[in-house]
Amino acid sequence: MGLPVTHIDHCSVIITDVAAARRFYGEQLGLREIPAPKEFDFIAVWYDLGGTYLHLLLKPERDTISPRHFCLHVSDIRLAREHVRKQGLAMDETVKIAAADRFFVRDPDGNRVEILQWERKYDPQTDGKYQV
């Protein structure tokens, strides 16, 4: 028997500038910041994503730029694109997968964020294939 996993609880990303990260995640994307645990003796900025969380961890060096990312699900991808354009953020369009429309943005430290809307539930039997 495997782990009794119910969902992903949180994702953590490295930031080097708290003010710039708060502008991006809080003001430009409009995420809701919540207090990090009082037991922490280091700087962390937390956002509530509606039951899962995003943790921003302050470090002296940014993480390596890569295709690694986390994904924010939205209820209306058209409105999400419009919002991102109005914020003046660069968008990286990408291929539609199965029944999901999506694009990417990067935060001030280069962390990649996918924005996605499923048009229907993903069906691994018809939408997927194993790769070697």
Phi and psi in degrees as a GROMACS rama.xvg file:
@    title "Ramachandran Plot"
@    xaxis  label "Phi"
@    yaxis  label "Psi"
@TYPE xy
-87.6754  -174.171  GLY-2
-63.5165  144.132  LEU-3
-83.2273  60.8089  PRO-4
-71.3128  136.274  VAL-5
-108.996  -31.6555  THR-6
-176.667  169.448  HIS-7
-76.8073  129.068  ILE-8
-82.61  -46.2513  ASP-9
-157.395  165.403  HIS-10
-129.036  139.203  CYS-11
-115.848  138.283  SER-12
-131.472  152.184  VAL-13
-86.2447  134.035  ILE-14
-127.153  157.154  ILE-15
-117.455  -8.71735  THR-16
-141.923  106.77  ASP-17
-61.9562  -45.0484  VAL-18
-62.1072  -44.1683  ALA-19
-65.1333  -40.5417  ALA-20
-65.5081  -42.0348  ALA-21
-63.6589  -38.4203  ARG-22
-60.7408  -47.5457  ARG-23
-65.9278  -59.2138  PHE-24
-73.3711  -41.704  TYR-25
-83.6701  -48.7535  GLY-26
-87.4228  -51.211  GLU-27
-74.8157  -45.9238  GLN-28
-84.4812  -23.2509  LEU-29
81.2442  24.988  GLY-30
-76.4064  153.751  LEU-31
-94.3742  114.211  ARG-32
-76.1271  140.777  GLU-33
-127.803  157.049  ILE-34
-64.8539  138.428  PRO-35
-74.5456  161.876  ALA-36
-56.4477  137.968  PRO-37
-66.0555  -18.1277  LYS-38
-73.7269  -17.1119  GLU-39
-65.3805  135.466  PHE-40
-109.422  23.9412  ASP-41
-138.73  166.027  PHE-42
-85.5665  123.481  ILE-43
-142.164  138.691  ALA-44
-115.336  126.04  VAL-45
-111.916  143.821  TRP-46
-126.564  137.903  TYR-47
-89.6649  122.574  ASP-48
-104.443  25.2898  LEU-49
87.6011  36.4872  GLY-50
119.769  -16.5231  GLY-51
-120.783  168.984  THR-52
-134.018  153.248  TYR-53
-114.333  126.639  LEU-54
-111.776  123.869  HIS-55
-103.23  123.231  LEU-56
-110.952  121.066  LEU-57
-75.4537  125.009  LEU-58
-136.435  158.697  LYS-59
-71.9015  -24.5959  PRO-60
-121.584  140.159  GLU-61
-70.3177  158.9  ARG-62
-72.4811  159.125  ASP-63
-64.2681  134  THR-64
-69.3559  129.52  ILE-65
-157.838  177.87  SER-66
-76.6106  -5.57973  PRO-67
-56.6712  141.17  ARG-68
-161.1  169.863  HIS-69
-121.788  164.218  PHE-70
-124.885  134.45  CYS-71
-105.618  120.857  LEU-72
-81.6248  134.793  HIS-73
-120.887  157.71  VAL-74
-87.0058  -16.4501  SER-75
-146.689  100.962  ASP-76
-66.1378  -32.2538  ILE-77
-63.8579  -45.7765  ARG-78
-65.9579  -35.3939  LEU-79
-63.4076  -45.1195  ALA-80
-60.5654  -44.6755  ARG-81
-60.541  -44.3016  GLU-82
-61.4788  -46.4915  HIS-83
-62.8884  -42.3223  VAL-84
-60.8459  -44.5765  ARG-85
-62.7344  -30.2424  LYS-86
-79.2217  -7.80333  GLN-87
75.6438  21.5671  GLY-88
-86.9805  143.152  LEU-89
-72.6924  133.942  ALA-90
-112.319  135.143  MET-91
-107.353  105.816  ASP-92
-72.0278  152.861  GLU-93
-145.426  173.488  THR-94
-65.5737  141.236  VAL-95
-71.3833  137.133  LYS-96
-114.983  139.642  ILE-97
41.6764  -113.622  ALA-98
-117.292  39.5131  ALA-99
-122.732  126.075  ALA-100
-95.1839  139.303  ASP-101
-157.676  162.026  ARG-102
-155.116  171.05  PHE-103
-123.117  150.473  PHE-104
-132.368  165.664  VAL-105
-124.371  142.213  ARG-106
-79.5965  177.215  ASP-107
-59.3071  -22.1594  PRO-108
-94.9949  4.67098  ASP-109
88.989  3.32075  GLY-110
-66.2698  133.85  ASN-111
-87.9099  132.486  ARG-112
-125.854  121.877  VAL-113
-90.8896  138.221  GLU-114
-115.49  125.783  ILE-115
-142.14  145.117  LEU-116
-130.723  124.8  GLN-117
-82.0172  131.724  TRP-118
-84.8846  -21.7267  GLU-119
-157.747  168.369  ARG-120
-65.9323  138.759  LYS-121
-66.1965  131.115  TYR-122
-113.953  103.679  ASP-123
-60.5822  -26.0554  PRO-124
-68.6222  -38.5349  GLN-125
-106.579  -25.4982  THR-126
-96.4047  -17.2385  ASP-127
-110.235  166.196  GLY-128
-157.162  142.64  LYS-129
-74.9884  143.26  TYR-130
-118.901  145.848  GLN-131
